Amino acid sequence: MDIQELHLVATRCIGECNVVVVEEETEETVRNWSDASNWPNEVVPQEGDDVEIPSGWNMTFDIAETPILNSLTINGYLFFSDDQD
């Protein structure tokens, strides 16, 4: 099995940390990562891409082969499918 390194960088706030945070309501529908229509450019993210899950999105990572992304910013919700390893 190939082992990949995963680097996580978490940021609670950017700039002034004592500002009021306005949270966007999370959508009730669930977006599947594998469905191109769920992405702004209608293309499923590919290896080397910078990917953002915007605030308010409810995304399920439902693909078997994980592309090695340049970055992944999660401002909404990202869940992992129970149907994939």
C-alpha positions in Angstrom: 0.0 0.0 0.0 1.3 3.5 -0.9 1.3 5.8 2.1 0.8 9.5 1.4 1.5 12.3 3.8 -1.4 14.5 4.9 -0.6 18.0 6.1 -3.5 19.7 7.9 -3.4 23.4 8.6 -6.4 24.7 10.6 -7.2 28.4 10.9 -9.9 29.6 13.3 -9.8 33.2 12.2 -7.9 35.4 9.8 -7.0 38.9 10.9 -8.9 40.2 13.9 -10.1 37.3 15.9 -12.6 39.2 18.0 -14.9 40.1 15.0 -18.4 38.8 14.8 -18.6 35.7 12.5 -21.7 35.5 10.3 -22.4 31.9 9.6 -24.2 31.0 6.4 -27.1 28.5 6.7 -26.0 25.0 5.5 -28.0 23.7 2.5 -30.2 20.7 3.2 -29.3 18.9 0.0 -26.1 16.8 -0.1 -23.6 17.4 -2.9 -21.6 14.4 -4.1 -17.9 15.2 -4.9 -18.1 12.9 -8.0 -21.0 14.9 -9.6 -19.5 17.5 -11.9 -22.7 19.6 -11.7 -22.0 20.3 -8.0 -18.9 22.3 -8.9 -18.9 25.9 -10.1 -17.0 25.1 -13.4 -18.9 21.7 -13.7 -15.6 19.8 -13.5 -14.8 17.3 -10.7 -11.5 18.5 -9.0 -8.4 16.9 -10.4 -4.9 16.2 -9.1 -3.0 19.5 -8.4 -6.2 21.6 -8.1 -6.9 24.1 -5.3 -10.3 23.2 -4.1 -12.8 25.0 -1.8 -15.9 23.7 -0.1 -17.7 27.1 0.3 -19.6 28.1 3.4 -23.1 26.6 3.3 -22.2 23.6 1.2 -22.9 20.1 2.4 -20.4 17.8 0.4 -19.9 14.1 0.5 -16.5 12.8 -0.7 -17.7 9.7 -2.6 -14.9 8.7 -4.9 -12.6 5.7 -4.6 -9.4 7.2 -5.9 -8.4 10.4 -4.1 -6.6 12.9 -6.3 -3.5 14.6 -4.7 -4.8 18.1 -4.5 -2.6 21.2 -4.1 -4.9 22.5 -1.4 -8.4 21.9 0.1 -10.2 24.6 2.0 -13.3 23.6 3.9 -15.5 26.5 4.8 -18.7 24.3 4.7 -19.1 20.7 5.6 -17.2 17.7 4.0 -18.2 14.2 4.9 -16.7 10.9 3.8 -18.9 8.3 2.2 -19.2 5.0 4.1 -19.3 3.2 0.7 -15.6 4.0 0.0 -12.3 3.1 1.7 
